[in-house]
Amino acid sequence: MEILYFAAIAAGAYFFGGLNGAILTSRLVYGQDIREHGSGNAGLTNFYRTYGGQAMFLVLLIDVIKTALPVVVGGMILETSSTFGSVEDRIIIGRTFAGLFAMIGHAYPCLHGFKGGKGILSGGTVALFLDIRVFFILFVIFAIVVLITRYVSLGSVIMGVAFPVAYLVLGMPLSATLLAALCGIFVIYRHRENIGRLIAGEERKLSFGKKREQEEHEAQEEEEA
């Protein structure tokens, strides 16, 4: 029975995670495909650099809902199991497990040719609907790094490292902490090219101004999601 629970959570989270906000918004609002512009990545940063901030609210809304729903439902499904752990532990494990597969669905969506974003917004949403304390820790770390360095990728990688650490600090169940570690490893893996460019000093910094179409050809990195 446990296998069926986890299988249902994984399948549902992956499907909903694949509903990419940047792709859907670029098609609905601009009649284009975000993957054909800028870096070609279907993430929030590339959307911002390509179109500016006018329609970012819709991207955020879609990406938050499509991750929050499976995370909450995942906790509810595993809560009904009575074979391991306390109710609180089962909810945390179910939500983190669902969050991992929602991130995978966002990065490799079957609905969009398995070409999606990098899972940063999804990871933040997982943290928000899992435990507000985890979200606060990750948000502060991410914001500080990005504001100081203007490297979104660096903030994302450090946030990935901090995800399981936050679980440990807050005394989350070991199994949930291991799942959080997998989420962090997945984020780091998705940023492997960015890490290479950071080391080489070739990573682009985030511009807080208006979009500049003439810079599109310089967008060599895969952006965050």
C-alpha positions in Angstrom: 0.0 0.0 0.0 2.9 2.4 0.8 4.2 1.9 -2.7 0.9 2.9 -4.2 0.8 6.1 -2.0 4.3 7.1 -3.2 3.6 6.2 -6.8 0.4 8.4 -6.8 2.2 11.3 -5.2 5.1 11.0 -7.7 2.9 10.8 -10.8 0.6 13.6 -9.8 3.5 15.9 -8.7 5.4 15.3 -11.9 2.4 16.0 -14.1 1.4 19.3 -12.3 5.1 20.3 -12.0 5.3 20.2 -15.8 2.8 23.0 -16.3 5.4 25.6 -16.9 4.4 29.2 -16.1 7.0 30.9 -18.4 6.0 28.8 -21.4 2.3 29.1 -20.9 2.5 32.9 -20.3 4.8 33.6 -23.2 2.3 31.8 -25.5 -0.9 33.3 -24.0 0.3 36.9 -23.6 2.9 37.3 -26.3 2.1 34.5 -28.8 5.7 33.3 -28.6 7.7 30.5 -26.9 10.1 31.7 -24.3 12.4 28.8 -25.2 13.1 30.6 -28.6 14.4 33.7 -27.0 17.2 34.8 -24.7 19.0 31.8 -23.3 16.3 29.4 -24.4 15.5 28.4 -20.9 11.9 28.2 -19.7 12.5 29.9 -16.4 11.6 33.0 -14.6 14.9 34.8 -15.1 15.0 34.3 -18.8 11.3 35.4 -19.0 12.2 38.6 -17.1 15.2 39.4 -19.3 13.2 38.7 -22.4 9.8 40.4 -21.7 10.4 42.5 -18.6 8.2 42.4 -15.5 4.8 43.1 -16.9 3.5 39.6 -17.1 5.8 38.0 -14.4 2.8 37.9 -11.9 1.1 35.3 -14.2 4.3 33.3 -14.4 4.6 33.3 -10.7 1.0 32.5 -10.1 1.1 29.4 -12.4 4.4 28.1 -11.1 3.4 28.6 -7.4 0.0 26.9 -7.8 1.3 24.0 -9.9 3.8 23.2 -7.2 1.8 24.1 -4.1 -1.1 21.8 -5.0 0.9 18.5 -5.3 2.9 19.4 -2.2 -0.2 19.9 0.0 -2.0 16.9 -1.5 1.2 14.8 -1.1 1.2 15.5 2.6 -2.5 14.7 2.8 -2.1 11.4 1.0 0.8 10.2 3.2 -1.0 11.4 6.3 -3.5 8.6 5.8 -0.7 6.0 6.1 -0.4 4.4 9.6 2.7 2.1 9.1 5.5 4.5 9.9 6.3 7.7 11.8 4.0 10.2 13.5 1.4 12.1 11.6 3.6 15.2 11.5 6.5 13.3 10.1 4.4 11.6 7.4 3.0 15.0 6.3 6.5 16.5 6.0 7.8 13.4 4.2 4.8 13.4 1.8 5.2 17.1 1.0 9.0 16.9 0.5 8.6 13.8 -1.7 5.9 15.6 -3.8 8.1 18.7 -4.0 11.0 16.7 -5.4 8.9 15.3 -8.2 7.2 18.6 -8.9 10.7 20.1 -9.4 11.6 17.2 -11.7 8.4 17.8 -13.7 9.2 21.5 -13.9 12.7 20.8 -15.2 11.8 17.9 -17.6 8.1 18.4 -18.5 6.7 15.7 -20.8 4.1 18.3 -22.0 6.8 20.6 -23.3 9.3 18.2 -24.9 11.2 17.6 -21.6 12.7 21.1 -21.8 11.8 23.2 -18.8 13.3 25.4 -16.1 15.7 24.7 -13.3 13.3 24.3 -10.3 14.3 27.3 -8.1 10.8 28.8 -7.9 9.4 25.3 -7.4 11.9 24.6 -4.6 11.0 27.9 -3.0 7.3 27.0 -3.2 8.0 23.6 -1.7 9.7 25.3 1.3 6.9 27.8 1.7 4.1 25.2 1.8 6.2 22.8 3.8 7.4 25.0 6.7 7.5 28.8 6.7 10.7 28.6 8.7 12.5 26.7 6.0 11.2 29.2 3.4 12.4 32.1 5.4 15.9 30.7 5.8 16.2 29.9 2.1 14.7 33.2 1.0 17.1 35.3 3.2 20.1 33.4 2.0 19.1 33.6 -1.7 18.2 37.3 -1.4 21.5 38.3 0.3 23.6 36.4 -2.2 21.8 37.8 -5.3 21.7 41.4 -4.0 25.4 41.3 -3.2 26.7 39.4 -6.2 23.8 39.8 -8.7 24.4 36.2 -9.6 21.0 34.4 -9.6 22.7 31.1 -10.3 25.1 31.5 -7.3 22.2 32.3 -5.0 20.3 29.3 -6.4 23.2 26.9 -5.8 23.8 28.1 -2.3 20.1 27.8 -1.6 20.2 24.2 -2.8 23.0 23.4 -0.4 21.1 25.2 2.5 17.9 23.2 1.9 18.8 20.0 3.7 20.8 22.0 6.3 17.7 23.9 7.2 15.9 20.6 7.7 18.7 19.4 10.0 18.6 22.7 12.0 14.9 22.5 12.5 14.9 18.8 13.5 13.0 17.4 10.5 12.7 13.6 10.1 15.8 12.0 8.7 13.9 10.6 5.7 12.6 14.0 4.9 16.0 15.5 5.3 17.4 13.0 2.8 14.7 13.9 0.3 15.5 17.6 0.9 19.2 16.7 0.1 18.0 15.1 -3.2 16.2 18.4 -4.0 19.4 20.3 -3.3 21.5 18.0 -5.4 19.0 18.3 -8.2 19.2 22.1 -8.1 23.0 22.0 -8.2 23.0 19.5 -11.0 20.7 21.7 -13.1 23.1 24.6 -12.5 26.3 22.6 -13.5 26.9 24.8 -16.5 26.3 28.0 -14.5 28.9 26.7 -11.9 31.4 26.3 -14.7 30.8 29.8 -15.9 31.0 31.2 -12.4 34.4 29.6 -11.9 35.6 30.9 -15.3 34.2 34.4 -14.5 31.8 34.2 -17.5 28.5 34.1 -15.8 26.1 37.0 -16.6 24.8 39.1 -13.8 21.2 40.0 -13.2 20.1 43.3 -14.6 17.4 45.1 -12.5 16.7 47.5 -15.3 14.3 47.3 -18.3 14.8 44.4 -20.8 17.3 45.0 -23.5 16.6 43.2 -26.7 20.1 43.9 -28.0 21.5 41.7 -25.2 19.6 38.6 -26.3 22.5 37.3 -28.2 24.7 37.4 -25.1 22.3 35.2 -23.1 24.6 32.1 -23.0 23.4 30.7 -19.7 20.4 28.6 -18.8 18.4 30.7 -16.5 16.7 30.0 -13.2 13.1 28.8 -12.7 
